Amino acid sequence: VFGFSEYKIFLSTRPEKFVGSPEIWDKSEAALKRALENKGLEYEIDPGEGVFYGPKIDLKIKDVLGRFWQCATIQVDFNIPERFNIVYVGEDNKFYRPIMIHRALLGSLERFLGVLIENYAGAFPFWIAPVQIKVLTLTDRNINYGEKIMQILKNEGFRVEADFRNEKLNYKIRIAQQEKIPYMVILGDKEEKDNVISVRTRKGEVINNIKIEEFISKIKIENQPEYLLNESSQL
């Protein structure tokens, strides 16, 4: 979903200091191993790197500098059920101690965001860009039209900002590109007269005189988590 193509999966096994019996550890490690193999996932054993309360599956993603960072993790926990005296009744009406599973899909949120920012160098895919579109006006005469277009885009749920300053258009474009905003909507007298927009991508690609409805239909596709912005998908 986030576009990370290089990652490794590790099965981290029993450390030197642990809680629970070795038999339960062996059973839990075998269960995690079986789950990985049933899904056809390649993995490596990370001996002794399990947490003291149980083994775990770690997913480590590679950043742009070639470093691997642990993000998603699934951990088996023997400790918490014991400390809180959690039990359940089995089919034989006897009490048994459950094993708790911890699941962190992103791991440390701060670490994941750091890796995400570095991976894209701030040029996020459209669907997660903090500002997706910036509306730029050519002159003060076009501000009312700019506000209209901006409101249409906001009503569709897009994250939009405006630059209606009395500055040269090239300057506004340069600022938006430095901010790595995916799309710039450019509005001048011609666009306002014909009730259309011109669009520029952060990579410098331009399409002139497009209907706002057509633009929205295209970017709605890009606004899905499973869609990754690439050269072939831009306008």
C-alpha positions as CSV (number, residue, x, y, z in Angstrom):
1,V,0.0,0.0,0.0
2,F,2.8,2.4,0.9
3,G,5.0,1.5,-2.0
4,F,7.8,-0.3,-0.2
5,S,9.1,-2.9,-2.6
6,E,12.1,-4.2,-0.6
7,Y,11.5,-5.8,2.7
8,K,12.5,-8.9,4.7
9,I,10.5,-11.0,7.1
10,F,12.2,-12.5,10.2
11,L,11.1,-15.1,12.7
12,S,12.7,-14.1,16.0
13,T,13.1,-17.0,18.4
14,R,13.7,-17.5,22.1
15,P,16.2,-15.3,23.8
16,E,18.4,-16.4,26.7
17,K,16.1,-14.8,29.3
18,F,12.5,-15.7,28.8
19,V,9.2,-16.4,30.6
20,G,7.1,-19.5,30.0
21,S,8.2,-23.1,29.4
22,P,10.5,-24.1,26.6
23,E,7.7,-26.4,25.4
24,I,5.3,-23.6,24.9
25,W,8.0,-21.5,23.2
26,D,8.7,-24.4,20.8
27,K,5.0,-24.8,20.0
28,S,4.6,-21.0,19.5
29,E,7.6,-20.7,17.2
30,A,6.4,-23.7,15.2
31,A,2.9,-22.0,14.9
32,L,4.4,-18.8,13.6
33,K,6.7,-20.7,11.2
34,R,3.7,-22.6,9.9
35,A,1.7,-19.4,9.4
36,L,4.5,-17.9,7.3
37,E,4.9,-21.0,5.2
38,N,1.2,-21.4,4.6
39,K,1.2,-17.9,3.2
40,G,4.2,-18.7,1.0
41,L,6.3,-16.0,2.5
42,E,10.1,-16.1,2.5
43,Y,11.6,-15.5,5.9
44,E,14.8,-15.7,7.8
45,I,15.4,-16.9,11.4
46,D,16.6,-14.3,13.8
47,P,17.9,-16.4,16.6
48,G,17.5,-15.2,20.1
49,E,15.8,-11.9,19.1
50,G,12.4,-12.7,20.4
51,V,11.1,-10.6,23.3
52,F,11.3,-12.2,26.8
53,Y,7.5,-13.0,26.7
54,G,7.4,-14.8,23.4
55,P,8.6,-15.2,19.8
56,K,7.6,-12.8,17.0
57,I,7.4,-12.2,13.3
58,D,9.2,-8.9,12.3
59,L,8.8,-7.2,8.9
60,K,11.8,-4.9,8.2
61,I,11.6,-2.5,5.3
62,K,14.5,-1.0,3.4
63,D,14.9,2.8,3.2
64,V,16.5,4.8,0.4
65,L,19.9,4.5,2.2
66,G,19.8,0.8,2.1
67,R,19.0,0.4,5.8
68,F,16.5,-2.1,7.1
69,W,14.0,-0.9,9.8
70,Q,11.7,-3.0,11.9
71,C,8.1,-1.9,11.3
72,A,5.2,-4.4,11.4
73,T,5.5,-7.0,14.1
74,I,3.4,-9.9,15.4
75,Q,4.3,-11.1,18.9
76,V,3.2,-14.0,21.1
77,D,2.9,-13.0,24.7
78,F,3.0,-15.5,27.7
79,N,3.6,-12.8,30.3
80,I,0.4,-10.6,30.4
81,P,-2.0,-13.5,30.7
82,E,0.0,-14.9,33.6
83,R,0.3,-11.5,35.4
84,F,-3.4,-10.7,35.1
85,N,-4.4,-14.3,35.8
86,I,-6.4,-14.6,32.5
87,V,-8.0,-18.0,32.0
88,Y,-10.6,-19.6,29.8
89,V,-12.7,-22.7,30.1
90,G,-11.9,-25.5,27.8
91,E,-14.2,-28.1,26.3
92,D,-13.4,-30.3,29.3
93,N,-14.7,-27.6,31.7
94,K,-11.1,-27.0,33.0
95,F,-9.3,-23.7,33.2
96,Y,-6.5,-23.0,30.8
97,R,-4.1,-20.1,30.4
98,P,-4.4,-18.3,26.9
99,I,-1.6,-17.0,24.9
100,M,-1.9,-13.3,23.9
101,I,-1.0,-12.1,20.4
102,H,0.2,-8.5,19.9
103,R,0.0,-7.0,16.4
104,A,1.5,-3.7,15.4
105,L,0.8,-3.1,11.7
106,L,3.2,-0.1,11.5
107,G,5.4,-0.7,14.5
108,S,6.6,2.5,16.0
109,L,4.6,5.2,14.2
110,E,7.3,7.8,14.5
111,R,9.9,5.4,13.0
112,F,7.5,4.4,10.2
113,L,6.8,8.0,9.3
114,G,10.5,8.7,9.2
115,V,11.2,5.8,6.8
116,L,8.2,6.9,4.7
117,I,9.4,10.5,4.4
118,E,12.9,9.4,3.5
119,N,11.7,6.8,1.0
120,Y,9.8,9.4,-1.0
121,A,12.0,12.3,-0.1
122,G,8.8,14.2,0.7
123,A,7.3,13.6,-2.7
124,F,4.5,11.4,-1.4
125,P,2.0,9.5,-3.5
126,F,-1.1,11.5,-4.2
127,W,-3.3,9.7,-1.6
128,I,-1.1,10.5,1.4
129,A,0.3,13.9,0.4
130,P,-0.6,16.4,3.1
131,V,-1.5,18.9,0.5
132,Q,-2.7,17.2,-2.7
133,I,-3.5,20.2,-4.9
134,K,-2.5,23.9,-4.9
135,V,-4.6,26.4,-6.8
136,L,-2.6,29.2,-8.5
137,T,-4.1,32.3,-10.0
138,L,-2.5,34.3,-12.8
139,T,-3.9,37.7,-11.7
140,D,-6.1,39.1,-9.0
141,R,-9.0,39.1,-11.5
142,N,-9.0,35.3,-11.2
143,I,-9.3,35.0,-7.4
144,N,-13.1,34.5,-7.4
145,Y,-12.8,31.7,-10.0
146,G,-9.9,30.2,-8.0
147,E,-12.1,30.2,-4.9
148,K,-14.8,28.5,-6.8
149,I,-12.5,25.8,-8.2
150,M,-10.9,25.3,-4.8
151,Q,-14.3,24.8,-3.1
152,I,-15.3,22.2,-5.8
153,L,-12.2,20.2,-5.0
154,K,-12.6,20.5,-1.3
155,N,-16.2,19.3,-1.6
156,E,-14.8,16.2,-3.3
157,G,-12.7,15.5,-0.2
158,F,-9.3,16.6,-1.6
159,R,-6.7,18.5,0.5
160,V,-6.3,21.8,-1.2
161,E,-4.4,25.0,-0.6
162,A,-4.4,28.2,-2.6
163,D,-1.8,30.7,-3.7
164,F,-3.7,33.9,-4.7
165,R,-0.8,36.2,-3.9
166,N,0.1,39.0,-6.3
167,E,3.3,37.3,-7.5
168,K,4.6,36.0,-10.8
169,L,3.1,32.6,-11.8
170,N,6.6,31.1,-12.3
171,Y,7.4,32.0,-8.7
172,K,4.2,30.4,-7.4
173,I,4.9,27.2,-9.4
174,R,8.5,27.0,-8.1
175,I,7.3,27.3,-4.5
176,A,4.7,24.6,-5.1
177,Q,7.3,22.3,-6.7
178,Q,9.6,22.9,-3.8
179,E,6.8,21.8,-1.5
180,K,6.4,18.7,-3.7
181,I,2.7,19.1,-4.1
182,P,1.4,16.5,-6.6
183,Y,-0.8,18.9,-8.7
184,M,-1.0,22.6,-9.4
185,V,-4.2,23.9,-10.8
186,I,-3.4,27.1,-12.8
187,L,-6.2,29.6,-13.5
188,G,-6.0,32.7,-15.8
189,D,-8.4,34.7,-17.9
190,K,-8.6,32.1,-20.6
191,E,-9.4,29.3,-18.1
192,E,-12.0,31.4,-16.4
193,K,-13.7,32.4,-19.7
194,D,-13.9,28.8,-21.0
195,N,-14.7,27.4,-17.5
196,V,-11.8,25.0,-17.6
197,I,-8.5,24.6,-15.7
198,S,-4.9,24.0,-16.6
199,V,-2.9,21.4,-14.6
200,R,0.8,21.0,-13.9
201,T,2.3,18.1,-12.0
202,R,5.3,18.5,-9.7
203,K,7.4,16.7,-12.4
204,G,6.6,19.5,-14.8
205,E,4.1,17.8,-17.0
206,V,1.3,20.1,-18.2
207,I,-2.2,19.7,-19.6
208,N,-4.2,22.7,-20.6
209,N,-7.9,23.5,-20.8
210,I,-9.3,20.4,-19.0
211,K,-12.7,20.3,-17.5
212,I,-12.7,20.2,-13.7
213,E,-15.0,17.2,-13.8
214,E,-12.5,15.3,-16.0
215,F,-9.6,16.2,-13.7
216,I,-11.6,15.1,-10.6
217,S,-12.4,11.7,-12.2
218,K,-8.7,11.1,-12.9
219,I,-7.4,12.0,-9.4
220,K,-10.2,10.1,-7.7
221,I,-8.5,7.0,-9.0
222,E,-5.1,8.1,-7.6
223,N,-6.7,8.9,-4.2
224,Q,-7.1,5.2,-3.4
225,P,-4.6,3.6,-0.9
226,E,-3.8,0.8,-3.4
227,Y,-2.9,3.2,-6.1
228,L,0.7,4.3,-6.3
229,L,1.6,7.5,-8.2
230,N,4.1,6.9,-11.0
231,E,5.1,8.4,-14.2
232,S,2.6,6.6,-16.3
233,S,-0.3,7.5,-14.1
234,Q,0.1,11.3,-14.0
235,L,-1.8,13.6,-16.3
